[in-house]
Amino acid sequence: DYTKRYSNEESHRLATITDALGMLYASKEEFEEAKKYYSSAYSIYEKVSRNDQITSDCVFRLSKVLEVLKSELTLDFYKESLRVQRVNVEKDDERVAEILFCLGRVCLTSGLHRDAVKCFEEALTLRKQLRKDSVDVADTYHHLGMAHDKLKEREKALIFFKE
């Protein structure tokens, strides 16, 4: 195991390089390769800097790739990204809103409609505070409408679709 043989600084450097390789493969839409590199980087970050911002960023990128690959692990990795992000910020920020939105999207496609509503509502609150009127706010309203529609709450769905 690399982290046992080398210093935290050297391990961190390796994680940074493998994380960058994951970004490269993701940008080329080679998601299986990206997953390998992100997973490797996350494994190292988790051992040497589990609660650091860079770990949240890496696991977020890994989550995005897992979502594209339709992995059952996607939800767990987004949750971990959210946990680490919240450890690193005094109050919720745009990244927290983005992670919550992604969590909601995964919950929605997984049939966890109530959980999706909770995530979208929290993301919407943050996005409205941080960005007022934006495409992200509109997108969150739309997804809230879809979640309520899946719950057969047509009146609520219509309200969010109109927003």
C-alpha positions in Angstrom: 0.0 0.0 0.0 1.5 3.3 -1.2 0.4 5.3 1.8 2.3 3.0 4.2 5.6 3.3 2.3 5.6 7.0 1.6 5.1 10.2 3.6 1.7 11.9 3.6 3.1 14.6 1.4 4.3 12.1 -1.2 1.0 10.2 -1.0 -0.9 13.5 -1.4 1.1 14.3 -4.5 0.3 10.9 -6.0 -3.4 11.4 -5.2 -3.3 14.9 -6.9 -1.7 13.4 -10.0 -4.2 10.5 -10.2 -7.1 12.9 -9.5 -5.9 15.0 -12.5 -5.7 11.9 -14.7 -9.3 11.2 -13.7 -10.3 14.7 -14.8 -8.5 14.2 -18.1 -10.3 10.9 -18.8 -13.6 12.4 -17.7 -13.1 15.3 -20.1 -12.6 12.8 -22.9 -15.8 11.0 -21.7 -13.7 7.9 -21.0 -15.7 7.3 -17.8 -14.5 3.8 -16.9 -10.9 5.1 -16.9 -11.8 8.2 -15.1 -13.5 6.1 -12.4 -10.3 4.1 -11.9 -8.2 7.2 -11.4 -10.7 9.0 -9.2 -11.1 5.9 -7.1 -7.4 5.6 -6.7 -7.0 9.2 -5.8 -10.0 9.1 -3.4 -8.6 6.0 -1.7 -5.3 7.9 -1.0 -7.0 11.2 0.0 -9.2 9.2 2.4 -6.2 7.9 4.2 -4.0 11.1 4.3 -6.6 13.9 4.4 -10.1 12.4 4.9 -11.8 15.7 5.8 -9.9 18.1 3.6 -11.6 20.1 0.8 -9.6 18.4 -1.8 -11.1 15.1 -0.7 -14.6 16.5 -1.1 -13.7 17.7 -4.6 -12.3 14.4 -5.7 -15.2 12.3 -4.3 -17.6 14.8 -6.0 -16.0 14.2 -9.4 -16.0 10.5 -8.7 -19.7 10.7 -7.9 -20.4 12.5 -11.2 -18.7 9.7 -13.1 -20.5 7.0 -11.1 -23.8 8.8 -12.0 -23.0 8.6 -15.7 -22.1 5.0 -15.3 -25.3 4.4 -13.4 -23.5 2.8 -10.4 -25.4 1.9 -7.3 -22.6 3.6 -5.3 -23.4 7.0 -6.6 -25.7 8.0 -3.8 -23.2 7.0 -1.1 -20.4 8.9 -2.8 -22.4 12.1 -3.1 -23.3 11.8 0.5 -19.7 11.5 1.5 -18.8 14.5 -0.7 -21.6 16.5 1.1 -20.3 15.4 4.5 -16.7 16.5 3.8 -17.8 19.7 2.1 -19.8 20.7 5.2 -16.8 19.9 7.4 -14.8 22.5 5.4 -17.2 25.4 5.2 -18.6 27.6 7.9 -22.0 27.9 6.2 -23.4 26.1 3.2 -22.1 27.4 -0.1 -22.7 26.9 -3.9 -20.9 23.5 -3.8 -23.2 22.3 -1.1 -26.2 23.3 -3.2 -24.7 21.6 -6.2 -24.1 18.4 -4.3 -27.6 18.5 -2.8 -29.0 19.0 -6.3 -27.0 16.0 -7.6 -28.2 13.9 -4.6 -31.8 14.8 -5.4 -31.3 13.9 -9.0 -29.9 10.4 -8.1 -32.7 9.9 -5.5 -35.3 10.8 -8.2 -33.9 8.3 -10.7 -33.6 5.7 -7.9 -37.3 6.0 -7.0 -36.5 7.7 -3.6 -38.9 10.5 -4.4 -39.4 11.9 -0.9 -35.6 12.0 -0.4 -35.3 13.8 -3.7 -37.8 16.4 -2.6 -35.8 17.0 0.6 -32.6 17.4 -1.3 -34.1 19.7 -4.0 -35.8 21.9 -1.4 -32.6 22.4 0.5 -30.7 23.0 -2.7 -33.4 25.5 -3.8 -33.1 27.4 -0.5 -29.4 27.7 -0.9 -29.4 28.6 -4.5 -32.0 31.3 -4.0 -29.9 32.8 -1.2 -26.7 32.7 -3.2 -27.8 33.3 -6.7 -31.3 34.7 -6.6 -32.6 34.2 -10.2 -30.4 31.9 -12.2 -30.6 28.9 -14.4 -29.7 26.7 -11.4 -32.7 28.0 -9.5 -35.0 27.4 -12.4 -33.5 23.9 -12.9 -34.1 23.1 -9.2 -37.7 24.3 -9.4 -38.2 22.0 -12.5 -36.7 19.0 -10.7 -38.8 19.7 -7.6 -41.8 19.6 -9.9 -40.7 16.3 -11.4 -40.3 14.8 -7.9 -43.7 15.9 -6.7 -45.2 14.6 -10.0 -43.6 11.2 -9.2 -45.3 11.3 -5.8 -48.6 12.0 -7.5 -48.7 15.4 -5.9 -49.9 17.1 -9.1 -50.9 20.5 -7.5 -47.4 20.9 -6.0 -45.7 19.7 -9.1 -47.6 22.3 -11.1 -46.6 25.1 -8.7 -42.9 24.2 -9.1 -43.2 23.8 -12.9 -44.7 27.3 -13.1 -41.9 28.9 -11.0 
